[in-house]
Amino acid sequence: MIEESPDSVLPSSVVGLYASLFEHGSTTEVQLLSDAGHPRSQDSRDIIASLRRSCESFHRLNAPRSAAYCSHRMAREYFTAGDFDNAKQLFDGVTGLYRQEGWITLLWETLGYLRECSWRLVSVKDFIQYSLEMATLPVFSSSGVETLDGKRAYGPAGPPTLSQRETIQQEVFSLLKGHASELSSGLIIQDDQPTSLTVDLVNPLRMAFLTSVAFHSQTMKPGLSALITVSILSQLPHPVEIDQLEIQFNQPSCNFKVVNDEEFFTKEVKEENHDTHLKSIPSLILTTNKWLRMTFEISSGQSGKLECVSVNVMVGHLFTFCCRPESPASMEGLALWKFEDLMENFPSIDPIVSFSGQKYIQVEEPEPQVELTLSASSPALVGESFIVPVSVISKGHAIHSAELKINLVDAKGGGMLMSPRDTEPFSLGDHHVELLCVSGAFEEDSQSNSDDIRKIQQSFGVVSVPFLGAGQSWSCRLEIKWNRPKSVMLYVSLGYLPNTETNSQRINVHRSLQIEGKIPFTISHRFMMPFRREALLLPKVTALPDVHRKMRLPLNERTILMVSARNCSEIPLRLVSLSIEPDGNQDPESSCSVQQSGSVSFGPPLIVPGEEFKQVFAVTPQANSPNIAIGTVHLKWVRDSNPGRHSNVVLMKQDLPGVSVETPTLVVSLDCPPHAVLGFPFSFYIKVHNNTSLLQEINYTLGDSQSFVFTGRHTDSVFILPKSEHIISYKLLPLVSGLQHLPIVTVTSVRYSAAMNPSLAATTLFVYPSEPYFDTGRKSELVHAS
């Protein structure tokens, strides 16, 4: 052993490692410094500075355990130097890691230092918290921190034994109850400053006061009682006598206090709690690792969620532990005690409550004595203002300060009643369904007008309801408009007070109604050439699908447009009018003439479900253009049933697609009498008009028919002069009576390969077996009468 002091200390070559330099004549020896020899070689400031650098290095190396060891050594240096503020701050920083890792011995030592720092800094709350946490730690047979010289250090609190835990607990509860002790001289709880500690899920004092609250049922009727079990578990070594318990809820009227039987009838307790509900049990003593179970009856007159928010444990008259209760169904065990050999017990004797109980219960709403009704006789149709009558009838008591809330939501989920992406032709706005207004019997006096809360939005509305006495009624009408087909849930809630008392509970009545929004009519259209007349246009080869191809119409030629409206709803509808209106932005120079060929003569026709109404229009394009807008179909309809409730005329619009207008090369028409007589010949003409300025060659054929014989060429070709017409004539003799098909006619332009292929309807002729007789006088009378 070298008795003399070293001459110098070498700089740290390893993080936190210092060595002493010894000289023996011409030789030099390096010896590592021990904890005992280190302070003799260097003062505390240098030691703390080196330890801080080491701690920072370990943090950068992501080594939290080594960094915590350096922080612990720094805190001890501050504690030895008397700097208790910095020491307490560093000790607090390492306790979190020790709790997480379960290092009970290191945690005991660190809490001992923190307890001593709190006593030196006269911090009552911190002293109580650290002391109670130490008293609830598990005890191991071998404890202590071994130093470099082989000894064990326990810190200011001494060894972590059961007797030491009991001593610490006795000291703390003496302070809480205000008894004289060695600590009373330094730590005193002032009478005018009551102190409290909050014990929640992350607080270490959860080991001292683990609170559980469980209702025995999920719902309860207002005014009726339900059972609730409050349980407290403690790991303190000595039994704890609680002076008073206060159970607090989110509804303050349900709060109550629990006291001992001995104190229940004392005058002091009654005077202190004259405004609080008091309940008593035989004993309020916590035993180590044994649940203190208390079951009470509780009632609530207010509907909604009733939840226990706090269990306040009062020890003495000046200190309270505000414990956040847990539900048994979601309660976790104590982390530091989960590996200890403890007998398992449950918060409640009833296993169902222990495993599924919750700290809240749903208080049902009181039975209303008001009838709220909604009615809708049929599905709603797109475009109309659909009326939903709402009536309120008071049966048992008066209705004060009432309001009606209306809400529209999507019946298929999602809640949205609008979709800006929709581009369907019947979508009239961004909102698929809109609440237009609420109309009905509203009071007109000045007081009701000043208190009116009438607010209407697209899918929500609030309307004030006037005062109603017992037996009186009130009604209104909801006007809802569908802009597109959608199934909607209509929710109507009536909230009111049964009396004018300030503490009376508001009663709510809810009703819902699902309404299907459907399309009234589906509109379709079809272009047709005039009867037995066709304009030959230049053929075009295109790869576009049929849905994207524009209809081609001949210039200055009449084309038949057939517009059909089919009733696709479930109710009969009356069609007021069906017309085509020109587009307001249409260029007059590139337009077409649209004429209606007929009209409704005997009032609006009744269109039953599934029936189709057809209207014929004559379209004549007046400009040669690749894109001409014909117009918009305007369909006006009205409900046939309940004209008083749904008598408004609804306008339905649908744009017709644009068409391409071209000049026809040839116009071919077939001319024959409207009917024929068996055995009598008649003339059949094929007229071809050349609209071009060129000489046109055409090929034509007339096929054989079993119903007719004819004179003339079966096939031939002719030349037609520009801007002139050529007529090909035949004589046909009917051989069979009845509805017969004329010989098939084919006309083809050689230059443009445009051909005419008439339809079967255009080549159909009725042949009478003999000459028919028509009463021309009677016919004229009918025409004159009409």
Secondary structure as GFF3:
##gff-version 3
##sequence-region A 1 786
A	DSSP	beta_strand	8	14	.	.	.	ID=ss1
A	DSSP	beta_strand	17	24	.	.	.	ID=ss2
A	DSSP	beta_strand	27	32	.	.	.	ID=ss3
A	DSSP	alpha_helix	38	41	.	.	.	ID=ss4
A	DSSP	alpha_helix	44	60	.	.	.	ID=ss5
A	DSSP	alpha_helix	64	81	.	.	.	ID=ss6
A	DSSP	alpha_helix	84	101	.	.	.	ID=ss7
A	DSSP	alpha_helix	104	120	.	.	.	ID=ss8
A	DSSP	alpha_helix	124	135	.	.	.	ID=ss9
A	DSSP	beta_strand	145	146	.	.	.	ID=ss10
A	DSSP	beta_strand	152	153	.	.	.	ID=ss11
A	DSSP	alpha_helix	162	177	.	.	.	ID=ss12
A	DSSP	beta_strand	195	199	.	.	.	ID=ss13
A	DSSP	three_ten_helix	204	207	.	.	.	ID=ss14
A	DSSP	beta_strand	210	215	.	.	.	ID=ss15
A	DSSP	beta_strand	219	220	.	.	.	ID=ss16
A	DSSP	beta_strand	225	233	.	.	.	ID=ss17
A	DSSP	beta_strand	240	241	.	.	.	ID=ss18
A	DSSP	beta_strand	244	249	.	.	.	ID=ss19
A	DSSP	three_ten_helix	252	254	.	.	.	ID=ss20
A	DSSP	beta_strand	256	260	.	.	.	ID=ss21
A	DSSP	alpha_helix	261	264	.	.	.	ID=ss22
A	DSSP	alpha_helix	267	272	.	.	.	ID=ss23
A	DSSP	beta_strand	277	281	.	.	.	ID=ss24
A	DSSP	beta_strand	285	286	.	.	.	ID=ss25
A	DSSP	beta_strand	292	299	.	.	.	ID=ss26
A	DSSP	beta_strand	304	315	.	.	.	ID=ss27
A	DSSP	beta_strand	319	323	.	.	.	ID=ss28
A	DSSP	three_ten_helix	328	330	.	.	.	ID=ss29
A	DSSP	three_ten_helix	335	337	.	.	.	ID=ss30
A	DSSP	alpha_helix	351	356	.	.	.	ID=ss31
A	DSSP	beta_strand	360	363	.	.	.	ID=ss32
A	DSSP	beta_strand	370	374	.	.	.	ID=ss33
A	DSSP	beta_strand	380	381	.	.	.	ID=ss34
A	DSSP	beta_strand	385	394	.	.	.	ID=ss35
A	DSSP	beta_strand	400	410	.	.	.	ID=ss36
A	DSSP	beta_strand	433	440	.	.	.	ID=ss37
A	DSSP	alpha_helix	446	450	.	.	.	ID=ss38
A	DSSP	beta_strand	455	456	.	.	.	ID=ss39
A	DSSP	beta_strand	460	465	.	.	.	ID=ss40
A	DSSP	beta_strand	473	482	.	.	.	ID=ss41
A	DSSP	beta_strand	487	497	.	.	.	ID=ss42
A	DSSP	beta_strand	507	518	.	.	.	ID=ss43
A	DSSP	beta_strand	521	528	.	.	.	ID=ss44
A	DSSP	beta_strand	533	536	.	.	.	ID=ss45
A	DSSP	three_ten_helix	546	548	.	.	.	ID=ss46
A	DSSP	beta_strand	551	554	.	.	.	ID=ss47
A	DSSP	beta_strand	559	567	.	.	.	ID=ss48
A	DSSP	beta_strand	573	581	.	.	.	ID=ss49
A	DSSP	three_ten_helix	588	590	.	.	.	ID=ss50
A	DSSP	beta_strand	592	596	.	.	.	ID=ss51
A	DSSP	beta_strand	606	607	.	.	.	ID=ss52
A	DSSP	beta_strand	612	621	.	.	.	ID=ss53
A	DSSP	beta_strand	632	639	.	.	.	ID=ss54
A	DSSP	beta_strand	650	655	.	.	.	ID=ss55
A	DSSP	beta_strand	659	662	.	.	.	ID=ss56
A	DSSP	beta_strand	666	671	.	.	.	ID=ss57
A	DSSP	beta_strand	675	677	.	.	.	ID=ss58
A	DSSP	beta_strand	682	690	.	.	.	ID=ss59
A	DSSP	beta_strand	696	702	.	.	.	ID=ss60
A	DSSP	beta_strand	708	711	.	.	.	ID=ss61
A	DSSP	beta_strand	715	720	.	.	.	ID=ss62
A	DSSP	beta_strand	725	734	.	.	.	ID=ss63
A	DSSP	beta_strand	738	741	.	.	.	ID=ss64
A	DSSP	beta_strand	745	749	.	.	.	ID=ss65
A	DSSP	beta_strand	755	756	.	.	.	ID=ss66
A	DSSP	beta_strand	764	768	.	.	.	ID=ss67
A	DSSP	alpha_helix	776	785	.	.	.	ID=ss68
###
